[in-house]
Amino acid sequence: MNAIPQTFEFWQDRRMPYVETRRSCFSRTCYKSHSHPTFSIGAIDEGNSVFQSSFGIAQEISAGTLVIVPAHIEHSCNPKPNEAWSYQMLHLDVSWLSQLYLEFQEQGFDLHLPRHKPLIVKDESLYQAFTEMNEILFDSEKLIFEKEQSLLHCLIHVLLPHFILEEIQKSEYLYKDFLNLVNVIISSENFISLEELAQQVGLSRYAIIRLFKANVGLTPHAFQINLKINQARESLKQGISLVELAVNLGFSDQSHFHKAFKAYTGVTPRQFQLAAAQ
């Protein structure tokens, strides 16, 4: 874990590319509102924090709480003012999880955009099971097949049966307009302005902002930054240079990319890349 702040600890392994996990101790780092393309499970170990999402009510959460964040759900979870907290966060690839879920109870997630609301679970046995499983993932003495078996057992036999997710209701007509906007953004290599979006889809800037806030909980600009940061996470794992990556993603310079990445992930691009190389 060279050059990684002592408050942060990462684990990932190319032999298990569908899972990434981190632990943070006594952190005061705050995150901007963001989303992940992964299905995420967080656990609060110490301290108090506030979980917020456009798809649920703000809640103060404490030690022993699990936070389930489905893919692409806008959220933030930060310590209370002038306090530190310790937490764990596990990210699971949705394609892998969907297949696992099909095997588990014959229904998939199919999560490309927000579909389910976040869930807060306060249950000591579930928290302990998650923590023990995560400890095995971090244990350098454990073989890879032991880690995989621990993850599968915890998900299938302990956690998933208790994660009853509520679907987000959407207006089919408005959702089609929103998908058109997303397609325009994804097909553009660079950041696209609100004015350009309005011209391309024939909607007012006000209508576009409302569509984004209603469907993903982010403004169009924040959605684009979030998308770029998630792309950066994958590219950093492949060892791409930071300068090249900043240019490829359309950031004005490396400094802009550096600040945005840290604001959304809590660590610098270099720190993340070093962790991925372990």
C-alpha positions, 0 to 999 in steps of 0.5 A: 500500500505504498503512497496510499494515505494510512486512512485508506486501504484498497483491495482488488485482484485481477483474478476477481475483476468483478469486485473492488473494496476499500476501508477508511479509518477516522476519515474527515474526507467529504464526497461530492454527490455522485453515482457508481456503475457498480452495485455498492454495499457500505458499512459504517464502523465508527462515528456518525454520518449523513446519507443523502440521495435524491431517491430517498430521504436524508438519514443520519447513520451510525456504527453497525449500519449497512448502506445499499446503493444500487448502480447509478443512484446519485448519493453522498455519505459524509461525516457530520461536521467536525467529526471523523468516521470509519467505513467500508465500501464494496463495489460489485460489477452489475453484470456479474451480480445480475448473473449471480442473482439469476442463479440465486432467485431467477431475476436480474438487476438489469441496471444501466440507469437508476432502477432501485432506491437505496436501502439503509439496513441496521442489523448487527448480524448482517453488519458482522457478516459483511465485515468478516467477509471484507476482512477475508478479501483484505487478508493477504494470507488467504488464497483467491478461491477462499476469497471468492467463496467467502464473497459468494457465500456472504452475498447468496446466503446472508445479504441478498435475501435481506436486500428488498429493493424498491423500484423507482417509478418513472414516466415512460414518455419523459424517460425516453426524452432523458435516454435521448439526452444520455445517448447524446452525452455518451456519444460525445468524446468531450464535455457537452454544454447545456446549450448544445444539449438543448439544440441537439434534442430540441428541449429547453435548458430548464427542461433538461435540468429537470429531466436529469435531476428527476432521473439521476439526481444530478445536473447534466454537468455533474452527470458528465463529470461523474461519467468521466470519473467512473471511466477514469477508474477503469482506465487507471486500473490498466496503467494509462498515464495521468496526462494521457487520461486527462486529455482523453476524457476531455478535461481542460488539464491534468489539474482539473482532472486531479481535483475532480477525481479526488472530489468524487472518490476521496483519493487522487488518481495517482493514489488510486492507480497505485492501489490498483497495481498492488 
